[in-house]
């Protein structure tokens, strides 16, 4: 009697992200201290952000504008009436022993963004990820533990309050993500959006964009969620993906072994490439929220909302659709071009100057991008204007110069040499009456190669092409040269 092989349980991950985005205002959310990054410790502080007695917070109007614009870009419903709340917790980097945040009436709710992945065949895979809420709050200070990255094991700790009171928006996603790759792309799309809006620089290395992941696993087909675990301390998109992939495997292995998953906060350890337990996760009741008594409620008028909506730029998702559907670009090219708004602007300016979209995309994503990476420059720092790039592309397409000639002169063009000067006296020879005598002369001077070619070694055609290019200083029209050689070699 044979025993049936037990069916292996398949699991799926349920993932949501809480993203803190630092807003690029000049001053803090409730006071006039500078938000500049990198200042000497405890120099960008004031009585308000330090929570001294007798002082009152005043909302920075730019923070409200940036929060609403971000909410609009995330397709959220903007609250006409919202308020601030006190979130109580006690930690050395929080001078007041509470944080001013928003609890039950956030500034924006019920939105979504579209993420786009590219499959192995280069086809775009689009997925809509829900946004639960976006709210404003102040940042805490920064603790530096001496002798260890964590409090445990350190000999002493230092605190820098420069970051206390820096304005943040917290963006909470719906649990619509299913893999580390999707989560990393979601975080990258958020960064693209806030950069396009100009509300944040999105630099993860400086803490301007910080993501916490909530993740659980469940058997495929089950409706109930598993026990949620939070992961912190991820300072790159690759770390987000790796931390999630590790945690999915850890939770599945624990369930298969009959162990209980507990609700906790875990840290991602980059060195060991694993998560480790930090603390048992708090619930909202532990923070004892209540309305902030020192700040009045916020009311956004219809007129103000319409003004801010009209000021929104075209966003990355809209540009990708435009580039793919109307300009015929591949999903990969559209993704690269829209990664940075300055690159997209450069590309669109070259199109307006007459460049073929596909040719412009190739030059920008390949040759120009390679130069920028090598020189550690941005596209705004090169001297090749979009109009001059369009000029170069037009010269190639009209047969005035070859693609090889253009690439040879790329460094000159990037340093500011105009196409007129770069290609002066180098126009392609496209007149058959000029090229035919040159080709005849070369064939006559290389009879041995001609005999071998006609005996079947057709690869020698490249030799003859090379001789023509050498004789003409690379000015022979490649297409015409090949056509004439084909005819004469096979005569």
N, C-alpha and C positions, 0 to 999 in steps of 0.2 A: 504494500500500500504506500503510495507516494504522498508526501506532505506538501501542501500548497505553500509556495513561497510568500511570506507576508508582504503586503503592498507597502512600499516606502512612502511615508507621509511627505507631501510637498508643502512647503511653507512660503508665505509671502510676507514682506516687510511693510509696515505702515509707518511712514516717515513724515514728520512736520518740522519746519524750521522756525525758530525765533531769531530774527535778525535785528541787531542794534546798529543803526546807521548814524554816525556823527554828522551833524549838519555844518556846512561851511559858512557859518556866520562869523563876523569879526569879534563879537562879544558873546558872553554866556547867556543862558536862557533867561535868567532872572536878575542879572547884574551886568555891570559894564566892564568887567575884567576881560582881558584878551583871551582868545581861544587858540593862539598860535602854538603849534607843536614844536617841541624841542627846547623850550625856554628852561632856564635854571629852575630846579625844584622850588616849589612854594613861592614863586614870584608873581604868577598870574592868579592872585587871590584877592578877596575883599571880604568885608563883614557879612555880606549876604550869603555868598557861597560857603563861608565858614560857619554860618549859623550863629553869629553873635547875638546877644540879647538886644531887643529894641529895633531890629532892622526888618524891613518888609521886602518881599520879592515883587518885581514888576516884569510881566511877560514881554520878552523881546518880540516885536511885531514881525520881524523877518523869520523867526522860528515858525510862527503860525502860517505865514505865506508858504514857506518851504514844505511844511507838513501837509498843507492842503494840496499843493501842486503834486507832491509825491502820491498822495491818495488818489488824485484825479488820474495820474499816469498809471496807477494800478487798478483803474476801473472801479474804484470804491465809491460808495455812497458817502458824501460828506455830511457830517452832522451839522445841522443849523444851530444846535445848542449842545455844548459839551462842557466839561469841567475838569479841574485838577483834583487829585486826591493825595493823601499822605500814605506812603507805604512804609510801615514801621519795621526796621530791622537794625541790628546793632553790630557794627563792624568798624575797625579803626579807620578805614578809608572813607567813612560816611560821617562828616563832621556834625550834622544835626541829629544823627541817629534815626533819621527818616529820610526817605527820598520822595520828592514831589513827582508824581506820575499821573496817569489816568487809569481808572479802574473800570467802572460800569458804563461810562459815557465817553468813549474815545472819539477822537476827531474824525475817524474814517473807519468804515466797516464794509464787509460783503463785496470784496473785489476779486480780481483774478489777473494773472499774467499768463502769457503763452511762452513755453519753452520749446526749443527746437533742437533736436539731435539729428545727426546724419548717420544713416546706416552704411554698411560696407559697400553698397552699390552707389553711394553718394546721394541717395534720396532723402529729403527732409522728413523727419518724424516729429509731428507737432503734438503738444499736449497742453491742456489748460490746467493751471494749478490755482486753486482757490486761495484768496486772501481773507482770513478771518477778520483781522482788524489792524489798524495802524494808530498808534498813540504817541503823544509827546511825553518826554520826561527828561530829567537831568541825570548826567553821569555822576558816578562816584569818583573818588581819588584813586590812586594807584599805590599798591603795596609792593615793596621790593624786599624779598627775604634773603638775608645774607647766609651763604653757605649751602643753600638749597633752593630749588625752584618753587618749593611748596613750604607752607608754614611748618609742617612736620619735618624735623631735621635741621631747621635753620637755627642759627645762634642768636640772631636778632633780626628785627624788621624795621624798615624805613618807610615813611609814607610821604607821598608827593600829592598835594591837593590842587595842583594846576588843573587837573582834569575835572575836579569837582564843579558841577554846575554847567559843564559843557552840554549843549543841547543835543538830544538824541530823538530819533523816531524809532520805535520798536515795531517791526512788521512781523505779524504772526500768520503763518500759512495754514491752510487746511491740511489734514493728513492725507494728501493726494499723491505723495511721492512714493515710489516703490523700489528705488535702488540708489546706491551711492552716486552713480553717474547722473541720474535725474536731479538729485539734490544739489550736486556741484553745479550743474547747468542752471538750476533755479537761482542759486546764489550769484552766479556770474551774470544772469539776466538782470537781477536786482541791481547789481553794481553798474551795469550798462545804463540802466534807466536813470539812476540818481546822478550819474556823470553827465548824461545827455541833458538832464534838467539843470545841471550846475548847482545842485543843492548839497553835494558831498563829493569829496575826491575818491571815496571808496577804497582807500589804501588799507588793506588788511594788516600790512606790516606795522603800520602806525596805530592800529586799533580803531580806524575810522569805520570799519565794517567788521562786525563780530557776529558769528553765527553759533547758536546753540541748537543741537539736534535732539528731537524727541523721537524715539524709535521703539517699536515693538514688533513682534512676529506672531503670526497665527497660521494655522493650517489653511490651505487654499480652500475657499468655499465657506468658511466660517464667517459670520457677520460680526461677532463680538471681537473687540480689540484685545490684544494681549496686554501684559503689564508694561507700562511705559518706562523707559530709561532715558535720562537726559545725558548728552555728551557735551562737554565744554572744552575750551583750550585748543581750538583749531584755528590756525592762522594762515591757511591757504586753502584754495579750492581742492587741491589734490589731497590735503589732509582731511577735508570733509568727506571726500569719496572713500578714502582708505579707512577712516574711523568707522563709517557706516558699514562698509563691507565686513570689517572685522567684527563689529558688534552683532551683525546679523548672524554670522557663523557662531559667535559665542553664545547667543541666546538659543539658537537652534540646538547646539550641542548640549546646553544645559537642560533644555526641555526633553531631549531624547534620553538624557541620563536620569530623568526623574527629579531634577532639581527645580526649586521654585525661583522664578525671576522676581526680584524685589524692586519696588519703585525707588530709584536712587539717582544721584548725579555722579557721573563718571568723567574722568579726565582722559584726553587723548595724549599718549606719550609718544612723541615723534621718534625718539631714539630707539625705543623697543617696538614701535609700531603696534601698540595695543592700547586698550582702554583699561583704566584701573578705578576702583571705587573711591569716591571723594566724600560723599555724605548722603544721608537719607534725604530724599527730596521733600522740600517744604510744600505745603498746600497754601492756597490763597488766604485761608483763615489765619495762618500763622503770621501774616503781615498786618493784620488788624487795620485794614483800610478804613479811612473816613474822609469826607470832603475837606479839601485844603481851605482853611478859614481865611487865609491871607490873600487869596486870589479870587477875583470875581469870575463867574461863568463866562464862557466864550460863545459869542453869537456871530455867525458868518452870514452876511447879507447876500441876497441873490445877485445883486449888482457886483459885489466883490468877487463872488464865485465865478461869474461870467468873465470878469476881467482876467482872473488867474487862469481860467480854462483857455482863453484866447492866447495867452502867452506861452502855452506849452509848445515845445518843438515837435517835429516828427520823430517818433520814438523808434528804437531798434527793430521791433517787430514789424512796424509799418514799412520801414525801409527794406527789410528782408523780403517781404511780400512783393514790394514794388520792383526790387532788383531781379527777383526770380520770375515773376509773372509777366512783367512788362518789358524788362530789359533782356530777359533770356539768360541770366547768369545762373551758374550752378549754385546749389545750396551752400557748398563750401566757400565759394567766392563771396557770396552775399554775407555769410557769417563773418569772414575775415574783414570785409570792408566796413561792416557795421559795428565792429568791436569797439571802435573809438570814433566819436563824432567828428573829430578833425580829419580822420581818414575818409569818412563818408562825405564830408564837405568837399574835400580835395577831389575825390572821384566824381562827384556830381558837377563840380565846376569844370572839370575836364570834358565832361559830356556836353555841357552847355557851350563849350568852346569848339565843339565839333568832333570830338574823339569818338571812335567806335567803342561802345560800352564794354564789349568782351576784351578788346585789345587794351583798353585803359585798365580794366580789372587785372589783366595778366601783368602789365607793367607794375602796377601798384602793389599787388600781392606777392610778386616774385622778385624782380630785380630791385625795385625801390625798397621793398621791405627788407631784403637781404642787406642792403646798404645801411638802412636805418639801424638794424640790429647790430651790425658790425661797428658802426660809429656811435652807437648808443644815443641816437637822435630821435626826435619826433618828426612827423611829416611837416609840421609847421616851421621846422628849422632848416629845411632844404631850400636852395635858391631856385630849383626847377619849378616854375609856376605851372598851374593846371593848363593854362593857355599854351605854354611852350610844349608841355607833354602832348597836348592835342595836335600841335604843329608837327611834332616828330611822328606821331602815329599816322597823320594824314600823308606825310612824305613817304612813309613806308607803303601805305595802301595805294598811293598813286604811282608807285614805281620810281620815285625820285632817288630814294636811298634804300638799302637793304636792311633787314632786321639785324644782321651781323654788324653793319656799319653803325647803326644806332646804339647797339650794346657796347661797341668799342668806345664810343664817345659819351657813355653814360656818366662817368665820373666828371667830365667837363660840364655836361649839362646840369648835373646836380650841384655843381659849384657856381652856377650862374651864367655859363657861356650860352648865348642864344643859339637856337638851331641854325640861323643864318650863318653865324660865324663857325659853328662846329662843323657844318657840312659844306662850307664854301669850297668850290672846285671839286667836290666829291660826288656830284650827281651821277647816278647810274647811267651807263652807256646802254641805251635801249634801242639803238638804231641798227637793224640787221646789216646795213651796208657798211657800218663801221666794224661790227663784230666779225662778220664772215671772213674778211681778209686775215684777221688775227688768228682765227680758228684754223684756217687753211695753212697758215704759216706754222702753227704748232703741230698740226698733224703731219705735215711734210718733214718736220724736224724730228719726229719720233716714230719712225717707220716700224721699229721693232715692237713697240708697245701697240701700234695699230694692228700688226699681224697677230699678236697674242690676243688682242680684243676680238678680232674677227674669227679667231680660232676657238672662241668660247669663253675667254676670261673677261666677262663683261664688267667685272669690278674695276677694271682699268679706266672705265669712264670717269671715275672720280679723279684719277690722275690728270686726265685732259682738262676737267673742270678747274682743278687746282692751277694748272699751267695758264689757263685763260685769265683766272683771277689775279695770278701773279703778274702777268704781262700787262694787265689793265689797272694795277694798283687796287684790286678788289672792287673796281667800279663796274665791272660787267654785270648786267642784269642777270641774276641767277636763273630765273625761269626761261628767259630767252636763250641764254647760253646752253642750258640743258636741251632745249628744243633743237637748236642748230647743230649741236654736237651729235645728238641722236640721229639726225638726218644724214650728216656727213660721215659719221663712223660706220653707219650701216649701208652706205651707198654701194 
